[in-house]
Amino acid sequence: MSGRCQAGISPVGDSARVNNTAIAASGLRKAYGDRTILDGIDLTIGAGTIFALLGPNGAGKTTTVNVLTTLLKVDGGTARVAGHDIATEPDAVRAAIGVTGQFAAVDDLLTGEENLRLMADLHHLRADESKRVIADLLDRFDLVDAARKQASSYSGGMRRKLDLAMTLVTKPEIIFLDEPTTGLDPRSRRTMWEIVRELTAGGVTIFLTTQYLEEADQLADRIAVLDQGRIVGEGTPDDLKRRVPGSHIRLRFAGITELDAAARILAAATRDDEALTLRVPGDGGTKSLRDLLNRLAEHSVDADEVSVHTPDLDDVFFALTGHATTEAVAQ
């Protein structure tokens, strides 16, 4: 998806304001002939949060974005974006959102400043407002020095920043970022992360699709994993990690005496005499950690170091989909 879908500023919809919900979808279905792309998608995304949709290539991520941004009509189900129904109020939806796709939709023949001015003109901003908004965005995205250079001379990271800046000309309530950092170097990717965090700090809702699990882990308040058109897992990053077997608590002790005492109390633990550690199976939650430490305290046994280890999102992704990570699939 490479286009931009905006039509100006609109106030937050009544439903979004009352329920503090930016996006609510129920039973979304989309098929092309005999091929089902979305098979009953349910989503609830809070206002001012970052939501990440993960899935293998072809899972339906971009189709989901296209449906919610009114670029595609669904075959079944309903959705409200910024309080507006995507089927009956598409113009209102478009007025409240911004979309940045996988490929920067900038005009290479124009300068960075001219690209921003074009967006401002398309949305009929007054001359004084246009000038102020453009100057603010160039400064915010560290593009002042490159403002009068043709976009064709920009690096990949600069083009992505300009693309996102163009999306922000009309101050959307909700921004859809469809794999916005694909192909960027690590430094440019982290710069984009900082920008995304700043946007949500200002109250903007972010709907992010990404093939980078680290990106979702770093940014997202909630994550949904999409596979073969269905949501196969949803929750906070930590919630999802705790659902995968392999979580454990690692305890290190000052000496063998303390290790022996703890091993007698925690019969299910795996011990390492050389490292003076016990590995205790757990769910990665604070309650299980507190219960374990209380058991040791009852017998006057203290650990020198305590650490909680949980599976990462790679493990979650594989457990939920049976596939390798999205990065591996994409290579």
N, C-alpha and C positions, 0 to 999 in steps of 0.2 A: 504494500500500500504506500503510495507516494504523494498523495494529494493533501490539500489542506481544506478543512470544512469549517468555515466560520461565516457569520453574517452580522456580527455586531454584539453589543452588550445587552443583556437582559437581566432583570432582577431574579433572585433565587425563587424557584417555584414554591408555592405554598406547601406542597407535600414534602419537598426537601427540607423546608424550614421547620416544619412541625416535627418531622421524624428524624431530622439530622441525617438524612440519607441522600447521598448524591446520585446513586444508581441503584435501581431495584429491578431485577429481571426474574421472570418466572416461566419455566418451560419453553425456552427459546429453541426453535427447531428450524433447520435449514438443510435442504437437500438439492442436489443437482442430478436429476434423473434418478437412477437407482443408488446413487452414492449419498449417504447421509453425512453431512458435515457437522451439524450441531444436533444433538440428540437429547433435548430437554435440559437446557442450561438454566440453573437458578443462581442468582448473584445478589448480594446486598452489600453495598459499599458505602461506608460512612463518609460524610462530608469532611474535607480537610485531611484526608488520609491518603496513603500511598498503597494501592492495590496492585499486586503483580499476578499476571496470568502466565503460567509456565506450561510447556508441553512440547513434545517432539514436533519436528517439521511436519506439516500436514494435519496437525491435531485439531485445527479450527481456531487458532488464536486470532489471526488477522480477520477471519470471517466474523468472529465475535465483535471485534472492533468496528468492522464495516456495518454490522447490524446496529450496534449501539449508537453509531454516528449517523445513522439514517442513509448510508450509502447503499445498503442492501435491505430489501424487505424480507421479513421472516415468513416461513410457512406455517408457523404456529408459535404460541406463547405471547407474552406481553413484556414490555419494559418501560420504565420511566427514567429519564435522565434529567437531572436538575428539576425534578418535579413534573416533567412534561412527557406525555406519551409519544413514543417514537413513531407510532403508526398514524395517530390523528393530529399530532402537533410537531411535525418534523421541523418546521421553520423555527419554532421556539427552542427546540433542542439545538439546532445549528447555531442559534444566536448565543447560546450559553457555553459552547464548547470550543476547544481548539484541538487540532489533530496534527501531530508530527509523525511522519511515516518512516519506513526503513531507509529511504533515500532522500537526502535533503532536496526540498523543492524550491531551490533558489534559482534565479535567473543569472547565469554565468556572465552575460553581457552587461549586466548592471553592477554598480558598486554596492557595497553593503548598505550604505545610506540610501541609495536609490531603491533597493529591494524593500527596505522598511517603508520608504515614502510611498511606494506602489501599494503596499498593503493598507497604509493609512488612507490613501486616496480611494481605494476600492470600498472602504468602509465609511467614506464621507466624513472623515474627521476634519474639524475646522483647522485652518492653517496654523494658528497659534498652538492648538492642542497637538497637532501632528508634529510640529517642531519640538515641542516639549517631550512627547512620548518617544520620538526617535532618539533624541539626545540621551534620555534616561536609559533606553535599552542598549544603546551603543556602549554607554558607560558600565551598565550592569553586567554585560557580557564581555567586557574587556575587548571591545572592537573599535575603540575610538581611533587608534592609530591606523587601522585598516579600513576605516569608514569610506574613504574615497578611492579605494582600490577595487578593481573588478573582482567579483566573486570567484571567477575562474582561477585567480591566483591564490585563493584561500586553501589552507590545509583541510583535511577531513574534519578535524575537531572544530576549526573555525566555521566551516560550512554548517555543521550541526548546530553550533551556537547561534549562527545567524538564522537558521531555519526555525529554531525554537523562539528566538526573539521576534520573528515575523508572526508567529502564532500568538504572541503575547500583546501585539499591538492593540487588540480590543479587550484585553483583560478578561479572558474566559474564566468561568467558575470551575470548569472541569477540563483537564487536558489529557488526551489520549496519546501516549507515546508508544508507538509500535516499533519495538526493537531499535530504539534511538541511538544506541552506542555500538551497533554492529560495525565491525571494521575499524573502530577507533583504537588508537594505542592506549595503554593503561593510564597514562597521565591525562589524556583527553577524556577518557571514560570517567575518571574520578572527578574531573572538573564538572562534567555533566551531572554527576551524583550530587555535588555541592549545590548546583543550580536547582535541581529537583527538590532537595531538602529546603532550600530557601523559599521555593514556591509554596510548599505545603505549610511552612511556618507562617506564610501570609494568608493562609486559608484556602488555597487552591487544592482541589482534589486531583490526584494523579492516577490514571489507569495505565499500567505499564505492562507491555508484553516484552519478554526478553529471552534470549537463549543463553544468558550468563547467570548461572545459579548464584554466584557470589554477589552479583548485582541485586538480585531479589532479596538475598539474605541481608545485605547492607541497607537496603532502602525500604523494603515493604513492611507495612504494618500488618497486612494479611496477604496470604498467598493462596491461590487456587491452582491445582494441577489439572490440566485438561488432556485427556487421552481418548482418541477415537470418538471425539464429539461429546464426551461426557466429563463432568467434574468428578475426579476420582479421589480427591483429597483437598481439604481447605482448612485454614487456620493461620495462626501466627507462625513465623518461622520456628520458634521454639516449640510450639505445640506439635507441629509436624515432625520435628526431629524426635520428640519424645515418643511418638507412636511407632517408631522403627526400633526393632530389637537391637541391643548393643549398648544402650545407655548404662553407665556404671559410675560409681563413686570410688575414687582412689584415695586411700589413706596412707600417709607415710608416718612412721613412728621413730622415736629417738633411739631405740635399741631393741634387741631381740626379745627382752623380757616383756616390754610393752606389746610387741608384735604377737608374741605367744598368747598373752592375755586377751588381746582383741580377737585373735583367730578363734579362741574358745567361745567367745561371745557371738561372733558372726560366722556361724558354721558354713554358710553358703558362699563365703568369700574365697577368692583365689589368692594365695600368698606368694610373695617373692622375697625370700630370705635375704638375698644379696642386696636388693633395693630397700629392704625393710618396709614393704608396702603390702596392703591388702586391696584387692579389686572386688568391690561388692556390686552385684547386679542391682539396678534401680531404674526408675522411670525418668530420671533427670529433674524431677520436681523438687521444690523446696521442702514440701512436707516429708517426703521420704528421707531427705538429707537430715532434717531436724529429728525425725524419729530415730535414725541410726545414731546420731551423736548423743541423743538422750540415753540410748541403750548403753553406750560406752560410759557416759557420765555416771550412770547408776552403779557401775563397777569401778569407778574412779580411774578410768583409763582415758588418756588424752592422746590425740593425734597431733603430731607436729605440723603436718600439712594436710589439707583437705581440698580436693578438686573434683568437679563434676564433669564427666565426659559424655557427650551425646553424639549420635550420628550427624553428619552434615547433610546438606540438601542433595548432594549427589546420591547418598544412600536413600534418602526419602524418594527422590525421583525414580530410582531403580525399583524400589519396593512397590511404588504405586503403579508404575507403568510397565515394568518388566523390560524397559529399554535402558540403554546407557544415557548419560546426561545429554541435555540438549546441545551442549558444546560439541560433544563427540558426534552426535547425529549430524550436526551442521558441517562438520569438516569433510 
